[in-house]
Amino acid sequence: NKTRGEINPDTNIIIIPFSEDDISRIGPWPIKRNYYALLIHQLTNLGVKRIGLEIFLSSRLVTQSVYDNLLMKEIEKSGKVVLSCVAGSIVEKNNLFITDSLSYPSPKLLNDKLLTGHINFIKNDYYEIPLSLRQNEIDEKAFSLQLSGKELANKSVIVNFISSWQKIKKYSALEFAELCSESSNIQT
C-alpha cells in the first residue's frame, strides 16, 4: 500500500458531520433525533443512493425517546438508511468472526427490519474490519459493507489509511441544511 501511494476518494461519497459549531448552535450533545430525521428526509428527497448514520443512537437516553418514533418513521419512508450497531468482544473461530454481543440502536429496537451494520474493527499490526460477525444465530454485516450494497467473498477488509478521510467531500450539518434551504428557495 505504501509503495502504491495515495488513492483519490470516490467523489460520489459525501460526509455530513456535526461540527462543534453545529452542536453549539443546535443544542447540547446528544443532538435531538429530529435533526437526524430532517437530515434523512432531505437526503432522501435529493435521491441519494444510501444514507449511513454512523452515530450510535442509544436506547438509554430517556430524553431522546420522544423523538425515536419520528426518526424510525423517516428511516422507514427513506428505505435507504443504514444504522450503526456495536459488537462486544470479537474472536475468530472456524474461519468466522464471532462476537459475544450486539447492541442495536433504538430505532432498530422499535422496528427490527431496519438495516444495520457493525462499526467494529480488530487491531493487530493493522486495522481489520470483519465483513460479517456472528452472535448466536445472527449474522451482522459491517456498516461499510451494508452501505456499499455489495456482497464480498472475503471475510474481512484491511483498512487503507494512506488516503485521508479529509479528502472526501463534506459539509457540516448546518452547511448542508443551508444549501438545501437555498436550493428550495431558488426552485420556488
C-alpha positions, 0 to 999 in steps of 0.5 A: 500500500505504501509503495502504491501511494495515495488513492483519490476518494470516490467523489460520489461519497459525501460526509455530513458531520456535526461540527462543534459549531453545529452542536453549539448552535443546535443544542447540547450533545446528544443532538435531538433525533429530529435533526437526524430525521430532517437530515434523512428526509432531505437526503432522501428527497435529493435521491441519494443512493444510501444514507449511513448514520454512523452515530450510535443512537442509544436506547438509554437516553430517556430524553431522546425517546420522544423523538425515536418514533419520528426518526424510525418513521423517516428511516422507514419512508427513506428505505435507504438508511443504514444504522450503526450497531456495536459488537462486544468482544470479537474472536475468530473461530472456524474461519468466522468472526464471532462476537459475544454481543450486539447492541442495536440502536433504538430505532432498530429496537422499535422496528427490527427490519431496519438495516444495520451494520457493525462499526467494529474493527480488530487491531493487530499490526493493522486495522481489520474490519470483519465483513460479517460477525456472528452472535448466536444465530445472527449474522451482522454485516459491517456498516461499510459493507451494508452501505456499499450494497455489495456482497464480498467473498472475503471475510474481512477488509484491511483498512487503507489509511494512506488516503485521508478521510479529509479528502472526501467531500463534506459539509457540516450539518448546518452547511448542508441544511443551508444549501438545501434551504437555498436550493428550495428557495431558488426552485420556488 
